[in-house]
């Protein structure tokens, strides 16, 4: 029999319902704002923070243009210039572009999909605080004159200890990795929420196109970021502890860094572009007054674009000595990737051509995007041709192309989106007295700045030079570029002033001023903390909302969950494909835990930066403890059975179903971790095949007994985890099985540590030993994480959060240990195979 539960009030008036939900969902005043976990609050904070970093990065870019405006410029010396241009690129990419597209997703996605929040609000808050703290570390380093100075791409050996002995490179490696934690956590949050939290009846094939763009982008992040994180970790280990992954004199390869970086870097271009394309695909039908042309073709195109973007990273490396057959393959792939982009482009044009477009301010920025992105796409096709790339590589032609494709594809749709959705945020509209002149200054200044760089590049001006003589024919072009940058900056300044004026003095508008048909306009303006007073149901023929009538109906509680129950922050979970409701998701209340956890994470990063490794380890352990603590009160403390959700339907809470959000989240984690592991295996084979100084007489020796012991212990732990799940589901005690798994993991970790100690050649002496140690270390680390899962299981069983109905914790532990066992067998098998692999090589110089 189900436990009793507070029954929802029937027919609650809209105002009463509003007050009840605000009491449950609102963030408190004053210091309590630091405990906010609501997606609207976090999304807005991310927007503001990324704009601050955009302003700082823009100022740094202007400083570079001041230096290059005239020949023999002495505005900055070479060291200062290197720090400024490195931080300009790093800030614009890692602190503005990626966070800005994620902030759009965080703020808008639940609203457009008709749900109340994300699946893991505390993870969203933790991601924001990590982003803020990591960006602060990078910014303070510039003020302290120890900023990164090896370029935003941090190529080795320039970023290695030999050429960058200070902490400059460490700031980049640790700060950017810190920010990547934020981006990766938010990407996982987005994937789970889009797949599991939509308006009932919103099947995947009826999901708004914005949802598809955000879903594909987040999946790309999960796969694209781990190679860069791995590269940053390996380079920091090399700099801190001397393991030679990228040192050619000891069996490493500088090109391995380029492969790992561009495995992230090339998909990242589309990660930045796709959310903005999603905004365009949402706005264009509204201003064209007709539905989007080619919905299904666009969905196929963006999925194809995601796959293709991962296969052509080497076109950034055409000049490093790639075999001709590989050059032909990656050149063809680089040209083919234009096809799915063109599908979207022509769908937008067809929508406008078949509709009756009206000119509003967002349309100015949309047509600015069409011009800029077309120009950037054409130069991209040019650079896909190997002979042309050989001539233009490392010139300002590349700088111009990158800004047209990345900056243009982001800035113009971003500004269109701001003006489109600002009425939703503020309930006001712009007066346009400043907005239209601001657009023309941005458009003219942008093209004046970066079009001239194409010409300076074709005339041979190399990238990353801080001065030039003046007899090369570049001086007047550089001066025009510098003038254009100031014009563009004035335009952005006017746009910011216009937005501020709108916030304070803008004319109040009625609900849904654009006559749009997506669900975000069927809520109060500005949105309430709970988003929807009740959750809409999309029936047949209701793929899109009629926001006017729907908003009133939802406010009266006539949708699903149109009531307050038990003080819970409730929303609905749906079947991933059909969109039918299958669970009630109870979200956590505001808490300071994400902020505290991020602060200790930042302390661990700072301690590592200052070479205080024991302190860093201590802070990392505290961070891990806080994560375990966060999991202790998650979920519900007893069984409830099916709960009424309205309209005569009842579904169980998420703690009592197999497809709960944590299960899907762990799958996302394993995909990301599997990508990192695959990148590590790729690095091992790459060094074996391509790195110099891997002579056949330097055969490694690993203890087969210890390796076999690790594998056996991991198998026992995985079997014991399955036993604990079976025992609990049958109503028996699981502590014995969990204890056995703990002992097995401790044995596996001890054997792995002994195995690392026996690796030859020593990891400091040769990359062969370093890669073997890295593979074994990967296994030991994941066994340690498995221990945390098991400890958490014991604590939650004791606290009553696990029962025969509530098995999510044990299912997660089983999945993690299964994964650890499989990857452990692969990693240790590769370590044991290294002697035979090395023996197949002849001595290489």
C-alpha positions in Angstrom: 0.0 0.0 0.0 1.3 3.4 -0.9 2.2 5.9 1.9 -0.2 8.7 2.5 0.5 12.0 0.7 -1.0 15.4 0.9 -3.7 15.7 -1.7 -3.7 18.6 -4.1 -6.3 21.3 -3.7 -9.0 21.3 -6.4 -9.8 24.5 -8.3 -7.4 26.8 -6.5 -7.7 30.4 -7.8 -4.9 31.7 -10.0 -3.7 34.2 -7.4 -3.7 31.7 -4.6 -1.9 29.1 -6.7 0.7 31.8 -7.6 1.4 32.6 -4.0 1.7 29.0 -3.0 4.2 28.2 -5.8 6.2 31.4 -5.2 6.6 30.4 -1.6 8.0 27.0 -2.7 10.1 28.1 -5.7 11.4 31.6 -4.9 14.9 32.4 -3.9 15.2 34.3 -0.6 16.5 37.9 -0.4 19.9 39.2 0.6 22.6 36.5 1.2 20.1 33.8 0.3 20.5 34.8 -3.3 23.9 33.0 -3.2 21.9 29.8 -2.5 19.8 30.1 -5.7 19.5 27.1 -7.9 16.6 28.2 -10.2 17.5 28.0 -13.8 16.2 31.5 -14.6 18.4 33.0 -11.9 21.5 31.0 -12.9 20.9 31.6 -16.6 20.6 35.4 -16.1 23.8 35.4 -14.0 25.6 33.5 -16.7 24.4 36.0 -19.3 25.7 39.0 -17.3 28.9 37.3 -16.3 29.7 36.3 -19.9 29.0 39.8 -21.0 31.5 41.1 -18.5 34.1 38.7 -19.8 33.1 39.8 -23.3 33.8 43.4 -22.4 37.2 42.5 -20.9 38.1 40.4 -23.9 36.9 43.1 -26.3 39.1 45.7 -24.6 42.1 43.3 -24.9 41.3 43.0 -28.6 41.3 46.7 -29.0 44.7 47.0 -27.2 46.1 44.6 -29.8 44.7 46.8 -32.6 46.2 49.9 -31.0 49.6 48.1 -31.1 49.2 47.1 -34.7 47.6 50.2 -36.0 50.9 51.7 -37.1 54.4 50.2 -38.0 56.9 49.8 -35.2 54.3 50.3 -32.5 55.7 50.6 -29.0 52.3 50.7 -27.2 53.2 47.3 -25.7 56.4 45.2 -25.5 56.5 41.7 -26.9 55.8 40.0 -23.5 52.8 42.1 -22.7 51.4 41.7 -26.2 51.7 38.0 -26.0 49.7 37.9 -22.7 47.1 40.3 -24.1 46.4 38.5 -27.3 46.5 35.1 -25.6 44.0 36.3 -23.0 41.8 38.0 -25.7 41.4 34.7 -27.6 41.1 32.6 -24.4 38.4 34.9 -22.9 36.4 35.2 -26.1 36.3 31.4 -26.6 36.3 29.9 -23.1 34.8 32.7 -21.0 32.4 34.3 -23.5 31.4 32.2 -26.5 30.8 28.8 -24.9 29.3 30.2 -21.7 27.1 32.6 -23.6 25.5 29.8 -25.7 25.1 27.8 -22.6 23.5 30.7 -20.8 20.9 31.0 -23.6 20.2 27.3 -23.1 20.0 27.5 -19.3 17.6 30.3 -19.3 15.4 29.4 -22.3 15.3 25.7 -22.7 12.9 24.7 -19.9 10.6 27.6 -20.9 10.5 26.6 -24.5 10.0 23.0 -23.7 7.2 23.7 -21.3 8.7 22.6 -18.0 9.6 24.3 -14.7 13.4 23.8 -14.3 16.3 21.6 -15.1 16.7 18.1 -13.7 19.7 18.9 -11.4 19.4 22.6 -10.3 22.3 22.2 -7.8 24.6 21.0 -10.7 23.5 24.1 -12.7 24.5 26.3 -9.8 27.8 24.5 -9.3 28.6 24.9 -13.0 28.0 28.6 -12.8 30.2 29.1 -9.7 33.0 27.1 -11.3 32.7 29.3 -14.4 32.9 32.5 -12.4 35.8 31.4 -10.2 37.8 29.9 -13.2 37.3 33.1 -15.2 38.3 35.2 -12.2 41.6 33.2 -11.9 42.4 33.9 -15.5 41.5 37.6 -15.2 43.5 38.2 -12.1 46.5 36.6 -13.7 46.4 39.3 -16.3 46.4 42.0 -13.7 49.3 40.3 -11.9 51.2 40.1 -15.2 51.5 36.3 -15.1 48.8 35.7 -17.7 49.1 32.9 -20.3 51.4 34.0 -23.1 51.6 31.0 -25.5 48.5 31.7 -27.5 44.9 30.7 -26.8 45.8 27.3 -28.4 48.8 26.7 -26.0 50.9 24.8 -28.6 53.7 22.7 -27.2 56.7 23.0 -26.9 56.1 26.8 -26.5 53.9 26.1 -23.5 56.3 23.5 -22.0 58.7 24.3 -19.1 61.6 24.9 -21.4 60.1 27.9 -23.1 57.5 28.9 -20.4 59.1 28.2 -17.1 56.8 30.5 -15.0 53.2 29.9 -14.0 51.8 31.6 -17.1 50.9 28.3 -18.9 49.8 26.7 -15.6 47.2 29.5 -15.2 45.7 28.6 -18.6 45.8 24.9 -18.1 44.2 24.9 -14.6 41.9 27.9 -15.2 40.5 26.7 -18.5 40.1 23.1 -17.1 38.2 24.6 -14.2 35.9 26.4 -16.7 35.5 23.2 -18.7 34.2 21.5 -15.6 31.4 24.1 -15.7 30.7 23.6 -19.4 30.7 19.8 -19.2 28.4 19.7 -16.2 25.9 22.1 -17.8 26.0 20.0 -21.0 25.1 16.9 -19.1 22.3 18.8 -17.4 20.9 20.0 -20.7 20.9 16.5 -22.3 19.1 14.9 -19.4 16.6 17.8 -19.1 15.8 17.9 -22.8 15.3 14.2 -23.1 13.3 13.7 -19.8 11.6 17.0 -19.0 9.3 18.4 -21.7 5.6 19.3 -21.8 3.5 16.1 -21.9 2.7 15.0 -25.4 5.8 16.7 -26.8 7.4 13.8 -28.6 10.9 14.2 -30.1 9.5 14.7 -33.6 7.3 17.5 -32.3 9.9 19.2 -30.1 10.5 22.9 -31.0 13.5 23.2 -33.3 15.4 25.1 -30.6 15.3 22.0 -28.4 16.9 19.9 -31.1 19.7 22.4 -31.6 20.4 22.6 -27.9 20.2 18.8 -27.5 22.7 18.1 -30.3 25.0 20.9 -29.1 25.1 19.5 -25.5 25.8 16.0 -26.8 28.7 17.5 -28.9 30.1 19.2 -25.7 30.0 15.9 -23.9 32.2 14.3 -26.6 34.3 17.3 -27.6 35.5 18.7 -24.2 37.2 15.5 -22.8 40.1 15.5 -25.3 41.1 19.1 -24.3 40.6 18.2 -20.6 42.9 15.2 -21.1 45.5 17.3 -23.0 45.5 20.0 -20.2 45.9 17.4 -17.5 48.8 15.6 -19.3 50.5 18.9 -20.0 50.1 20.1 -16.4 51.5 16.7 -15.2 54.4 17.2 -17.5 55.1 20.7 -16.3 54.6 19.8 -12.6 56.0 16.3 -12.3 58.2 15.9 -15.4 56.3 13.1 -17.2 57.3 13.6 -20.9 54.0 13.2 -22.8 54.9 16.1 -25.2 58.7 16.2 -24.9 60.2 14.8 -28.2 63.6 14.3 -26.5 62.1 11.7 -24.2 59.7 9.9 -26.5 56.8 12.4 -26.4 55.4 14.4 -29.3 54.5 18.1 -29.5 51.9 17.2 -32.2 50.0 15.1 -29.7 48.8 18.3 -28.1 47.6 19.6 -31.4 45.6 16.5 -32.1 44.0 16.6 -28.6 43.3 20.4 -28.9 41.7 20.3 -32.3 39.7 17.2 -31.4 38.0 19.8 -29.2 38.7 22.9 -31.2 37.0 22.1 -34.5 33.7 20.7 -33.1 33.7 23.8 -30.8 33.1 26.0 -33.8 29.8 24.2 -34.4 29.1 24.1 -30.7 29.1 27.9 -30.7 27.2 28.1 -34.0 24.4 25.6 -33.5 22.6 27.2 -30.5 22.6 30.5 -32.3 21.3 28.7 -35.4 18.6 27.4 -33.1 17.7 30.9 -32.1 17.6 31.9 -35.8 15.3 28.9 -36.6 13.0 30.1 -33.7 12.9 33.8 -34.7 12.8 33.6 -38.5 9.4 31.9 -38.7 8.0 34.5 -36.3 9.1 37.4 -38.4 8.3 35.6 -41.7 4.8 34.9 -40.4 4.9 31.2 -41.5 6.1 27.9 -40.1 9.7 26.9 -40.5 10.4 25.3 -43.9 12.1 21.8 -43.7 11.8 21.0 -40.0 12.8 17.4 -40.4 15.5 18.2 -43.0 17.1 20.7 -40.5 17.0 18.1 -37.7 18.8 15.6 -40.0 21.3 18.3 -41.0 22.3 19.3 -37.5 22.8 15.7 -36.5 24.9 15.1 -39.7 26.8 18.3 -38.9 27.6 17.1 -35.4 29.0 13.8 -36.7 31.0 15.4 -39.5 32.5 18.0 -37.3 34.4 15.4 -35.3 36.0 13.8 -38.3 37.9 16.8 -39.8 40.0 18.2 -36.9 43.2 17.7 -38.9 42.3 20.4 -41.4 43.8 22.7 -38.7 47.1 20.8 -39.1 47.6 20.7 -42.9 51.1 22.1 -42.6 52.6 19.8 -39.9 53.5 17.0 -42.2 50.4 14.9 -42.7 50.5 12.0 -45.3 49.0 13.0 -48.7 46.2 10.5 -48.5 45.2 11.9 -45.1 45.3 15.4 -46.5 43.0 14.4 -49.3 40.6 12.7 -46.9 40.4 15.7 -44.4 40.2 18.2 -47.3 37.2 16.4 -48.8 35.6 16.1 -45.4 36.1 19.9 -44.7 34.3 20.7 -48.0 31.4 18.2 -47.3 30.7 19.7 -43.9 29.3 22.8 -45.8 26.4 20.7 -47.0 24.4 20.4 -43.8 25.2 24.0 -43.0 23.7 25.0 -46.4 20.6 22.9 -45.7 19.8 25.1 -42.7 20.8 28.3 -44.5 18.5 27.7 -47.4 15.6 26.5 -45.1 15.8 30.0 -43.5 15.8 31.7 -46.8 12.9 29.6 -48.0 10.9 30.5 -44.9 11.5 34.2 -45.5 10.7 33.8 -49.2 7.5 32.0 -48.7 6.3 34.2 -45.8 5.5 37.8 -45.4 8.6 39.2 -43.5 8.2 42.1 -41.3 11.1 44.3 -40.3 11.8 44.6 -36.6 15.1 45.1 -34.9 16.0 41.4 -34.6 15.7 41.1 -38.3 18.5 43.6 -38.8 20.8 41.4 -36.9 19.5 38.3 -38.7 20.4 39.7 -42.1 23.7 40.9 -40.7 24.3 37.3 -39.8 23.5 36.1 -43.3 26.1 38.4 -44.8 28.8 37.7 -42.3 28.4 34.0 -42.1 28.2 33.6 -45.8 31.6 35.4 -46.1 33.1 33.2 -43.4 31.7 30.1 -45.0 33.3 30.9 -48.4 36.7 31.5 -46.9 36.3 28.2 -45.0 35.8 26.4 -48.2 38.9 28.1 -49.6 40.9 26.9 -46.5 39.7 23.4 -47.0 41.7 23.3 -50.2 45.2 22.1 -49.2 47.4 24.2 -51.5 45.6 27.4 -50.5 45.8 26.5 -46.9 49.5 26.0 -47.2 49.8 29.5 -48.4 47.4 31.2 -46.0 48.2 29.1 -42.9 49.4 31.1 -39.9 48.6 34.4 -41.6 46.0 37.0 -40.8 43.7 35.4 -43.4 43.1 32.7 -40.7 42.4 35.3 -38.1 39.8 37.0 -40.4 38.2 33.6 -41.2 37.9 32.6 -37.6 36.3 35.9 -36.6 33.8 35.8 -39.5 32.8 32.2 -38.7 32.9 32.2 -34.9 32.4 35.9 -33.9 30.0 36.7 -36.7 28.0 33.5 -36.2 27.7 34.3 -32.5 27.5 38.0 -32.2 24.7 38.8 -34.7 22.3 36.0 -33.8 23.1 36.7 -30.1 22.0 40.4 -30.5 18.9 39.4 -32.4 18.1 36.9 -29.6 18.6 39.5 -26.9 16.2 41.9 -28.5 13.7 39.1 -29.3 13.6 37.6 -25.8 14.2 40.8 -23.7 10.4 41.5 -23.5 10.0 38.1 -21.9 12.6 38.9 -19.3 11.6 42.5 -18.6 8.0 43.0 -19.9 9.3 46.0 -21.8 10.4 46.7 -25.3 13.2 48.9 -26.7 12.6 52.4 -28.1 15.0 51.6 -31.0 16.4 55.2 -31.0 19.8 53.8 -30.1 19.4 50.2 -31.2 19.3 50.8 -35.0 22.3 53.1 -35.1 24.1 50.6 -32.8 23.4 47.8 -35.3 24.9 49.7 -38.2 28.0 50.7 -36.2 28.5 47.0 -35.2 27.9 45.8 -38.7 30.2 48.3 -40.4 32.8 48.2 -37.8 32.9 44.4 -37.8 33.4 44.1 -41.5 35.9 47.0 -41.6 37.9 45.3 -38.9 38.1 41.8 -40.2 37.7 42.1 -44.0 40.9 44.0 -44.1 42.6 41.1 -42.3 41.9 38.9 -45.3 44.0 41.3 -47.3 46.8 41.6 -44.9 46.9 37.8 -44.7 47.1 37.4 -48.4 49.9 40.0 -48.4 51.8 37.7 -46.0 51.3 39.2 -42.6 51.8 36.4 -40.1 49.8 35.8 -37.0 51.0 36.5 -33.5 53.5 39.3 -34.5 53.5 42.3 -32.2 55.0 44.8 -34.6 56.1 45.2 -38.3 58.4 47.5 -40.2 56.0 49.3 -42.5 57.6 48.5 -45.9 55.4 45.4 -46.4 52.3 47.2 -47.6 50.3 46.3 -44.5 50.2 49.6 -42.7 47.1 51.2 -44.2 45.1 48.0 -44.0 46.1 47.6 -40.3 45.1 51.2 -39.6 41.6 50.6 -41.2 41.2 47.4 -39.1 42.0 49.3 -36.0 39.6 52.1 -36.8 36.9 49.5 -37.5 37.5 47.9 -34.1 36.8 51.2 -32.4 33.7 51.8 -34.5 32.4 48.3 -33.6 33.1 48.9 -29.9 31.1 52.1 -30.0 28.3 50.2 -31.5 28.3 47.5 -28.8 28.5 50.3 -26.2 25.4 51.9 -27.7 23.6 48.6 -27.7 24.4 48.1 -24.0 23.1 51.5 -23.2 19.9 50.8 -25.2 19.3 47.6 -23.3 19.8 49.4 -19.9 17.4 52.1 -21.0 14.9 49.4 -22.0 15.2 47.8 -18.6 14.4 51.1 -16.9 12.3 53.1 -19.2 11.1 50.7 -22.0 7.5 50.7 -23.0 5.5 48.0 -21.3 4.2 45.5 -23.8 1.3 43.0 -23.8 2.0 39.3 -23.5 3.7 37.7 -26.5 4.5 41.0 -28.4 5.9 39.1 -31.4 2.9 36.8 -31.9 5.2 33.8 -31.5 3.9 30.3 -31.1 6.4 28.7 -28.7 5.7 27.9 -25.1 7.9 30.5 -23.4 5.4 33.2 -24.3 2.6 31.3 -22.4 3.9 32.5 -19.0 4.0 35.7 -17.0 6.3 38.5 -18.2 8.8 38.6 -16.5 8.6 34.8 -15.7 7.7 33.7 -12.2 10.3 31.5 -10.4 8.2 28.4 -11.1 7.9 29.3 -14.8 4.5 27.6 -15.4 1.8 27.5 -12.7 0.7 24.3 -14.4 2.4 22.3 -17.1 0.8 22.4 -20.5 -0.3 19.3 -22.4 0.3 19.2 -26.2 -2.5 17.2 -27.8 -2.9 16.3 -31.5 -2.5 19.3 -33.7 -1.0 21.4 -30.9 2.6 21.2 -31.8 2.8 24.9 -31.1 1.2 27.0 -28.5 -1.5 29.6 -28.7 0.1 31.7 -25.9 -2.8 34.0 -25.2 -5.5 31.6 -24.2 -3.0 28.9 -23.0 -1.3 31.3 -20.6 -4.6 32.0 -18.7 -5.5 28.3 -18.6 -2.1 27.4 -17.2 -2.2 30.2 -14.6 -5.5 28.9 -13.3 -3.9 25.5 -12.8 -5.7 23.7 -15.6 -2.6 21.9 -16.8 -0.7 19.2 -15.0 0.6 19.7 -11.5 -1.5 22.8 -11.1 -1.2 22.7 -7.3 1.3 22.8 -4.5 2.0 19.6 -2.7 4.1 18.8 0.4 6.2 21.9 -0.2 7.9 20.1 -3.1 9.3 21.7 -6.2 7.7 19.4 -8.6 7.8 19.0 -12.3 7.0 16.1 -14.7 9.4 13.6 -16.3 8.4 12.1 -19.6 9.3 9.2 -21.8 12.3 10.2 -23.9 10.8 9.7 -27.3 7.0 9.7 -26.9 6.8 12.5 -24.4 4.2 10.8 -22.3 4.5 11.5 -18.5 6.1 8.7 -16.6 7.3 10.2 -13.3 7.1 13.2 -10.9 10.5 14.8 -10.5 11.0 16.4 -7.1 13.7 19.0 -7.3 16.0 20.2 -4.5 15.4 23.5 -2.6 17.9 26.4 -2.7 21.2 25.5 -0.9 24.6 27.0 -0.4 26.3 23.7 -1.1 27.0 24.4 -4.8 28.8 27.6 -3.9 30.8 26.0 -1.1 31.7 23.0 -3.3 32.9 25.3 -6.1 35.0 27.4 -3.6 36.8 24.3 -2.4 37.2 23.2 -6.0 38.8 26.6 -6.8 41.0 26.2 -3.7 42.3 22.9 -5.0 43.0 24.6 -8.4 44.8 27.5 -6.8 46.9 25.3 -4.5 47.9 23.3 -7.6 48.9 26.6 -9.3 51.1 27.6 -6.4 52.7 24.1 -6.3 51.1 23.3 -2.9 50.3 19.8 -3.9 49.4 18.4 -0.5 47.1 21.3 0.2 45.6 20.8 -3.3 45.0 17.1 -2.4 43.3 18.1 0.8 41.0 20.6 -0.9 40.2 17.9 -3.5 39.2 15.5 -0.8 37.0 18.1 0.9 35.4 18.7 -2.5 34.7 15.0 -2.9 33.3 14.9 0.6 30.9 17.7 -0.3 29.7 15.8 -3.4 29.0 12.8 -1.2 27.2 15.0 1.3 25.1 16.6 -1.5 23.9 13.1 -2.5 22.9 12.1 1.0 19.6 14.1 1.1 18.7 13.7 -2.6 15.5 12.0 -3.4 12.7 11.0 -1.1 13.0 9.2 2.2 10.1 6.8 1.8 8.0 5.1 -0.8 5.0 7.0 -2.2 3.7 4.9 -5.1 1.8 6.6 -7.9 1.0 10.3 -7.3 -1.8 12.3 -8.9 -0.6 14.8 -11.4 -4.0 16.1 -12.7 -6.4 15.2 -15.4 -7.1 11.9 -13.7 -3.5 10.6 -14.2 -1.0 9.3 -11.7 2.7 8.5 -12.0 5.3 7.4 -9.5 8.0 9.8 -8.2 11.4 9.7 -9.9 13.0 7.8 -7.1 10.8 4.8 -7.9 11.4 4.4 -11.6 14.2 2.9 -13.6 14.5 5.8 -16.1 15.1 8.5 -13.4 17.2 11.5 -14.5 20.3 10.3 -12.4 20.5 7.2 -14.5 20.6 9.1 -17.8 23.0 11.6 -16.2 25.5 8.8 -15.4 25.3 7.5 -18.9 26.3 11.0 -20.1 29.1 11.0 -17.6 30.3 7.6 -18.9 30.1 8.9 -22.5 32.3 11.8 -21.6 34.7 9.7 -19.5 34.8 7.1 -22.3 35.8 9.8 -24.7 38.6 10.9 -22.4 39.7 7.2 -22.1 39.6 6.8 -25.8 41.7 9.9 -26.2 44.2 8.5 -23.8 44.4 5.2 -25.7 44.7 7.2 -29.0 47.6 9.2 -27.4 49.3 6.0 -26.5 49.1 4.5 -30.0 50.0 7.9 -31.5 53.2 8.1 -29.5 54.0 4.4 -30.4 53.5 5.1 -34.1 54.7 8.7 -34.6 56.9 9.9 -31.7 60.6 9.9 -32.0 63.0 8.0 -29.6 61.0 4.9 -29.2 63.7 2.3 -29.8 62.8 -1.3 -29.7 65.4 -2.1 -27.0 63.5 0.0 -24.5 60.8 -2.6 -23.7 58.6 -1.9 -20.7 58.1 -4.5 -18.0 54.9 -4.6 -16.0 54.1 -7.2 -13.4 51.5 -9.6 -14.9 50.6 -10.8 -11.4 49.7 -7.3 -10.2 47.9 -6.5 -13.4 45.9 -9.7 -13.1 45.2 -8.9 -9.5 43.7 -5.6 -10.4 41.5 -7.1 -13.0 40.3 -9.9 -10.7 39.5 -7.4 -7.9 37.5 -5.2 -10.3 35.5 -8.2 -11.5 34.7 -9.2 -7.9 33.6 -5.6 -7.1 31.4 -5.5 -10.2 29.8 -8.9 -9.3 29.3 -7.7 -5.6 27.6 -4.6 -6.8 25.1 -6.7 -8.8 24.6 -8.9 -5.7 23.8 -5.8 -3.6 21.2 -4.8 -6.2 19.6 -8.2 -6.3 19.5 -8.5 -2.5 17.9 -5.1 -2.0 15.3 -5.7 -4.7 14.4 -8.9 -2.9 14.1 -7.2 0.5 17.3 -8.6 1.9 20.3 -6.8 3.4 22.9 -5.6 0.9 25.6 -4.4 3.3 27.6 -7.6 3.0 27.8 -7.4 -0.7 28.7 -3.7 -0.6 31.4 -4.5 2.0 32.9 -7.2 -0.3 32.9 -4.7 -3.2 34.7 -2.1 -1.0 37.4 -4.6 0.0 37.9 -5.6 -3.7 38.2 -2.0 -4.8 40.8 -1.3 -2.1 42.8 -4.3 -3.2 42.5 -3.1 -6.8 43.8 0.3 -5.9 46.7 -1.1 -3.9 47.7 -3.4 -6.7 47.4 -0.5 -9.3 49.7 1.7 -7.1 52.2 -1.2 -6.9 52.0 -1.6 -10.7 52.7 2.1 -11.3 55.8 1.8 -9.0 57.1 -1.2 -11.1 56.7 0.5 -14.5 59.9 0.6 -16.6 61.2 2.7 -18.1 60.6 5.1 -15.3 57.7 7.5 -16.1 60.1 10.5 -15.8 62.6 9.0 -18.2 60.4 8.2 -21.3 56.9 8.7 -22.6 56.5 4.9 -22.8 56.6 4.6 -19.0 54.5 7.8 -18.7 51.7 6.5 -20.8 51.7 3.2 -19.0 51.5 5.0 -15.7 48.7 7.2 -17.0 46.7 4.2 -18.1 47.1 2.5 -14.7 46.4 5.7 -12.9 43.1 6.0 -14.9 42.1 2.6 -13.6 43.1 3.4 -10.0 41.2 6.7 -10.1 38.0 5.1 -11.3 38.2 2.4 -8.7 38.5 5.2 -6.1 35.4 6.8 -7.5 33.7 3.5 -7.3 34.5 3.5 -3.6 32.7 6.8 -3.2 29.6 5.3 -4.8 29.7 2.4 -2.4 30.2 4.5 0.7 27.3 6.7 -0.4 25.2 3.6 -0.8 25.9 2.5 2.8 25.1 5.9 4.2 21.8 6.1 2.2 20.7 2.6 3.1 21.3 3.6 6.8 19.3 6.8 6.3 16.4 5.0 4.6 16.8 6.4 1.1 17.2 3.0 -0.5 14.4 0.4 -0.6 13.2 -2.4 -2.9 11.3 0.4 -4.8 14.1 3.0 -4.7 17.1 1.3 -6.3 18.6 4.1 -8.3 21.7 4.4 -6.1 22.5 0.7 -6.4 21.9 0.7 -10.1 24.2 3.6 -10.6 27.0 1.9 -8.6 26.5 -1.3 -10.6 26.8 0.7 -13.9 29.9 2.6 -12.7 31.7 -0.6 -11.6 30.8 -2.4 -14.8 32.3 0.5 -16.8 35.4 0.6 -14.5 36.0 -3.1 -15.0 35.7 -3.0 -18.8 38.0 0.1 -19.2 40.4 -1.4 -16.6 40.7 -4.6 -18.7 41.4 -2.6 -21.8 43.9 -0.3 -20.1 45.8 -3.0 -18.3 45.7 -5.2 -21.4 47.3 -2.3 -23.4 50.0 -1.9 -20.7 50.8 -5.6 -20.9 50.9 -5.4 -24.7 53.3 -2.5 -24.8 56.5 -4.7 -24.8 55.2 -6.6 -27.9 54.1 -3.3 -29.5 57.5 -1.7 -28.9 59.3 -4.8 -30.2 57.6 -4.5 -33.6 59.3 -1.1 -34.1 62.7 -0.5 -35.5 64.8 2.1 -33.8 63.7 5.6 -34.8 65.9 8.7 -34.6 
